[in-house]
Amino acid sequence: MNTKNATTLVSLKMSKEFHKRLKTAAALTGFSMTDIILLALDAWHECFESKHLPNKSTLKSLKNIEEGKNIFEALSVEDLFKKALR
């Protein structure tokens, strides 16, 4: 039996909201939902293998996002940097 390209069917339980987000991402990018999950897994694995850990600034930003603090809207990359560097 050739197992080089063998595949396995996986069943995942996820919230309806997450499924909707995944399906939307697939539609907008042209990737399949499976492709998106596999790409995310590859990115996670690469990050994990490199032992990449977020620095203090990143952790602070993530906490602010979770708490809804210090969030602003930018109309362009230039606008983002102007507002972020104030």
BELPE-V283655 format. One line per field, one symbol per residue. phi: phi as a letter, one per 20 degrees, with the letter a starting at -180 (. if undefined). burial: b if it has 24 or more other C-alpha atoms within 12 Angstrom, else e. Layout:
phi=???
burial=???
//
This chain:
phi=.edgdfccecdddbffffffffffgfffeneeffgffffffffffffffelfcfegfffffffgffemdldcdcebfffgffffef
burial=eeeeeeeeeeeeeeeeeeeeebeeeeeeeeeeeeeeeeeeeeeeeeeeeeeeeeeeeeeeeeeeeeeeeeeeeeeeeeeeeeeeee
//
